Every structure is written in structure tokens, then in C-alpha cells.
Amino acid sequence: MRVIKTKLEDCLIIKPRVFPDKRGFFYESFNTKNFKKNKINTNFKQDNFSKSKKNVLRGLHFQKKKPQAKFFYVSLGKVLDVVVDLRKKSKTFLKHQKFIVSSQNKHQIYIPPGFAHGFLVLSEVAYCHYKCTNYYDPEDDASIVWNDESLNINWKIKSPILSTKDKEGMNLNKYI
């Protein structure tokens, strides 16, 4: 695997080694030994999977007191993935970065604890996988509204399909 630093402190793009042949392809999607070798926290406790249709926007989600690192990838389809650094002591505090993550490019994103995360489905359907280093706690769960003016994220959509939770997400200034 190849690990690439992003403009956000500690957030990484991971490009697995892909072995294509006439049958299709194979790649190792996760290996604890390789993560440790690259100094990436691998104490994952929970695996999540979502299937979403085109124009669904999920996020920007985070846990306030029990933050989760996430390892995110797409096995079918294409998403615009967005991460926001909410770590007050970070050099990149309140900065965000967008990534295209797809079954085509096979990019994976390591999102450190203390980040908000969301994605917009660009393909007809997307299968998204994410490993988490902490268990989901509904009492600790929070969501920043997807179109928060202070973040100024260009999602390239005016009316995404949103859950009630994401429609009612908080403005960032209420969190900080």
C-alpha cells in the first residue's frame, strides 16, 4: 500500500496495491501489520457498511467525547468524501478537504479521531465501508449541517437527499 499525506494533519489517502488480471482484480483492503508499519492507529472496534443512492449526502458526523478514527473506502460506486478537522490543538483546525473515493480509483481514506466526516453519492448507487476505532454512541453522536456557511464546502449540489439528523445538524459555531 502507498500512504499519501493530505493537506489536513494526520489525515491520509491510502492506495492499496491492486493485482488485475483477466478475471478482474484483487487487493488487500486492510492489513494491521501494514498500518502499524506506517504508524496508523489500527485498534478498530466496529465495521460499518452503507448503501446509498445518487445525491444522498451523509454527514458531517462525529462523536464529541468518544471520537472515532475511521478507515473509509467505496467498493461500488463513487462519492465525494469530505473531512473536517475539529481538533482544537491541530494546525489544520476547522479546515476541510474533499476527496473522490470510488470503486474505480480504489482510494481509501484514514480519518483520525476528532474529525467530522461526510460524503455525497455521485454514482447511481454507492457501497461504503468504514472501520471505526470506537463504538458508535448515540448519546455522543453529533452532526454539523452539511451547508454550514463558515466551512463553505462546495458540495456541487443544491438539494441533496438528507436524513432528518443531517437536515437538523448544528452550525459549527455552536460546537466550537
TAGI-V903466 format. One record per residue. N is the residue number from 1. RES is the residue in one small letter. SS is DSSP state (@ for helix, = for strand, . for the rest). PHI is phi in degrees with one decimal (none if undefined). Layout:
# TAGI-V903466
N_RES_SS_PHI + N_RES_SS_PHI
This chain:
# TAGI-V903466
1_m_._none + 2_r_=_-110.4 + 3_v_=_-108.1 + 4_i_=_-122.2 + 5_k_=_-71.6 + 6_t_._-107.6 + 7_k_._-75.6 + 8_l_._-98.1 + 9_e_._-55.1 + 10_d_._75.7 + 11_c_._-86.1 + 12_l_=_-131.4 + 13_i_=_-98.4 + 14_i_=_-117.4 + 15_k_=_-111.0 + 16_p_._-70.6 + 17_r_._-78.7 + 18_v_=_-106.9 + 19_f_=_-116.2 + 20_p_=_-85.7 + 21_d_=_-152.7 + 22_k_._-64.3 + 23_r_._-84.0 + 24_g_=_147.2 + 25_f_=_-156.8 + 26_f_=_-138.2 + 27_y_=_-151.7 + 28_e_._-83.4 + 29_s_._-80.9 + 30_f_._-158.5 + 31_n_._-150.5 + 32_t_@_-54.9 + 33_k_@_-59.6 + 34_n_@_-67.8 + 35_f_@_-65.1 + 36_k_@_-61.3 + 37_k_@_-59.4 + 38_n_._-97.4 + 39_k_._58.1 + 40_i_._-108.1 + 41_n_._-58.2 + 42_t_._-121.0 + 43_n_._-82.8 + 44_f_._-77.0 + 45_k_._-117.8 + 46_q_=_-148.7 + 47_d_=_-109.4 + 48_n_=_-121.2 + 49_f_=_-140.0 + 50_s_=_-133.2 + 51_k_=_-116.4 + 52_s_=_-138.0 + 53_k_=_-94.7 + 54_k_._-52.7 + 55_n_._74.1 + 56_v_=_-75.4 + 57_l_=_-117.5 + 58_r_=_-112.7 + 59_g_=_123.1 + 60_l_=_-93.8 + 61_h_=_-101.7 + 62_f_=_-163.4 + 63_q_=_-110.2 + 64_k_._-72.8 + 65_k_._-105.2 + 66_k_._-124.4 + 67_p_._-62.0 + 68_q_._-117.5 + 69_a_._-79.2 + 70_k_=_-131.2 + 71_f_=_-118.6 + 72_f_=_-117.5 + 73_y_=_-153.6 + 74_v_=_-117.1 + 75_s_=_-95.3 + 76_l_=_-148.4 + 77_g_._100.9 + 78_k_=_-149.6 + 79_v_=_-132.7 + 80_l_=_-95.3 + 81_d_=_-98.5 + 82_v_=_-130.6 + 83_v_=_-125.1 + 84_v_=_-128.7 + 85_d_=_-79.9 + 86_l_._-106.2 + 87_r_._-82.7 + 88_k_._-59.2 + 89_k_._-94.6 + 90_s_._-82.0 + 91_k_._-66.1 + 92_t_._-110.2 + 93_f_._-52.3 + 94_l_._68.3 + 95_k_._-90.3 + 96_h_=_-127.6 + 97_q_=_-143.2 + 98_k_=_-110.3 + 99_f_=_-138.3 + 100_i_=_-93.3 + 101_v_=_-122.6 + 102_s_=_-150.2 + 103_s_._-68.8 + 104_q_._-73.1 + 105_n_._-84.5 + 106_k_._58.6 + 107_h_=_-69.3 + 108_q_=_-125.7 + 109_i_=_-119.7 + 110_y_=_-97.5 + 111_i_=_-111.7 + 112_p_._-66.3 + 113_p_._-60.6 + 114_g_._95.4 + 115_f_=_-109.0 + 116_a_=_-90.6 + 117_h_=_-139.4 + 118_g_=_-156.9 + 119_f_=_-152.4 + 120_l_=_-115.6 + 121_v_=_-80.6 + 122_l_._-98.7 + 123_s_._-92.8 + 124_e_._-61.0 + 125_v_=_-150.4 + 126_a_=_-140.8 + 127_y_=_-103.4 + 128_c_=_-115.8 + 129_h_=_-119.7 + 130_y_=_-148.5 + 131_k_=_-89.9 + 132_c_=_-129.1 + 133_t_._-89.3 + 134_n_._-139.7 + 135_y_._-72.7 + 136_y_._-64.7 + 137_d_._-127.1 + 138_p_._-59.4 + 139_e_._-74.3 + 140_d_._-102.8 + 141_d_=_-70.4 + 142_a_=_-145.0 + 143_s_=_-141.8 + 144_i_=_-91.9 + 145_v_._-57.4 + 146_w_._-59.3 + 147_n_._-109.2 + 148_d_._-53.6 + 149_e_._-64.9 + 150_s_._-70.4 + 151_l_._-82.1 + 152_n_._53.2 + 153_i_._-82.7 + 154_n_._-89.0 + 155_w_._-79.5 + 156_k_._63.5 + 157_i_._-153.3 + 158_k_._-98.6 + 159_s_._-134.8 + 160_p_._-71.6 + 161_i_=_-85.5 + 162_l_._-125.3 + 163_s_._-76.8 + 164_t_@_-58.8 + 165_k_@_-55.9 + 166_d_@_-76.8 + 167_k_@_-65.2 + 168_e_._-99.2 + 169_g_._-56.3 + 170_m_=_-80.9 + 171_n_._-77.7 + 172_l_@_-58.0 + 173_n_@_-64.1 + 174_k_@_-78.7 + 175_y_@_-83.5 + 176_i_._-90.9
